[in-house]
């Protein structure tokens, strides 16, 4: 298991969130999640402009083992998607924390307070 970056927030559903400028939240999946899933073969990203609620299912990752829903950590509008992953989903396996999936312009950044820090997420995945 790789060290968890301290600058990210973590959801119980294994997404990470990083706040950028202008209320933009960059979202990816954790190293733990990609290890559990195995080799990713397909990623369905949300549509640009889509409005999502916090904890709303908005993307899907598929591996050789299973498919898994991804959830938005905050309410807001999808303002960017990582199109490179459509043809190369294995980038997530190679670098889970360096490979983002989509960005949300958050309606309220305080929703991130409901997420875990690195220590709390580490404790959760060790149980």
C-alpha positions in Angstrom: 0.0 0.0 0.0 1.4 3.4 -0.9 1.6 6.2 1.5 -1.6 8.3 1.4 -1.1 11.9 0.3 -1.9 14.3 3.2 -3.2 17.0 1.0 -6.2 15.0 -0.2 -9.6 14.2 1.4 -11.0 10.7 1.2 -14.5 9.3 0.8 -15.8 6.0 2.3 -16.4 5.0 -1.3 -12.7 5.3 -2.0 -12.6 8.5 -4.0 -10.0 11.1 -3.3 -10.7 14.8 -3.6 -8.2 17.7 -4.0 -9.3 21.3 -3.8 -8.0 23.5 -6.6 -8.5 27.3 -7.0 -11.9 28.8 -7.7 -13.9 26.0 -5.9 -12.7 23.3 -8.2 -12.5 19.8 -6.7 -10.3 17.3 -8.6 -11.5 13.7 -8.1 -9.8 10.3 -8.5 -9.9 6.9 -7.0 -7.5 5.8 -4.2 -4.6 3.4 -4.6 -6.5 1.0 -2.3 -9.5 1.0 -4.7 -7.4 0.4 -7.8 -5.5 -2.5 -6.1 -8.8 -4.1 -5.1 -10.3 -3.6 -8.5 -7.3 -4.9 -10.4 -6.4 -3.9 -14.0 -8.8 -1.2 -15.2 -10.2 -1.8 -18.7 -12.9 0.9 -19.0 -13.8 4.2 -17.3 -17.2 5.9 -17.9 -16.7 9.6 -17.0 -19.6 12.0 -16.3 -20.7 14.4 -18.9 -19.4 18.0 -18.9 -21.9 20.4 -17.5 -23.7 17.7 -15.5 -25.0 18.8 -12.1 -24.3 16.3 -9.4 -25.3 16.1 -5.7 -22.8 15.1 -3.0 -22.5 11.3 -2.9 -24.3 11.0 -6.2 -23.1 8.2 -8.5 -21.6 9.9 -11.5 -18.9 7.6 -13.1 -18.0 4.0 -13.4 -14.7 2.1 -13.5 -14.5 -1.4 -14.8 -11.7 -3.8 -14.3 -11.0 -7.4 -15.3 -12.7 -8.4 -12.1 -15.7 -6.1 -11.6 -17.4 -2.8 -12.2 -17.6 -0.1 -9.5 -19.6 3.1 -9.2 -17.8 6.3 -8.4 -19.5 9.1 -6.4 -19.1 12.8 -6.4 -17.6 14.0 -3.1 -19.4 17.4 -3.4 -22.4 18.9 -5.1 -21.7 21.0 -8.1 -21.1 21.0 -11.9 -18.7 18.7 -13.8 -16.3 21.2 -15.4 -13.6 18.8 -16.7 -13.1 15.1 -17.4 -9.8 13.3 -18.1 -10.5 12.2 -21.6 -7.1 10.5 -21.8 -8.4 7.7 -19.6 -11.0 6.6 -22.2 -8.2 5.1 -24.3 -5.8 4.4 -21.4 -7.7 3.6 -18.1 -4.6 1.7 -16.9 -3.1 5.1 -16.0 -5.1 4.9 -12.8 -3.4 1.6 -12.0 0.0 3.1 -12.7 -0.5 6.3 -10.5 -3.8 6.5 -8.6 -3.0 9.8 -7.0 -1.5 11.4 -10.0 -4.4 10.5 -12.3 -7.6 12.5 -11.8 -10.9 11.4 -13.3 -13.1 14.5 -13.3 -13.4 18.0 -11.7 -16.4 19.5 -10.0 -17.0 23.2 -9.5 -18.3 22.8 -6.0 -21.4 24.6 -4.8 -20.1 24.5 -1.2 -16.6 23.5 -0.3 -17.6 22.8 3.3 -19.1 19.5 2.1 -15.5 18.3 2.0 -15.5 18.5 5.8 -17.5 15.3 5.8 -14.7 13.4 4.1 -11.7 11.7 5.9 -8.2 12.9 6.2 -5.4 10.4 5.3 -5.1 9.0 8.8 -8.8 8.3 9.1 -8.9 6.7 5.6 -5.9 4.5 6.5 -7.7 3.3 9.6 -10.8 2.5 7.6 -9.1 0.4 5.0 -7.1 -1.5 7.6 -10.3 -2.7 9.3 
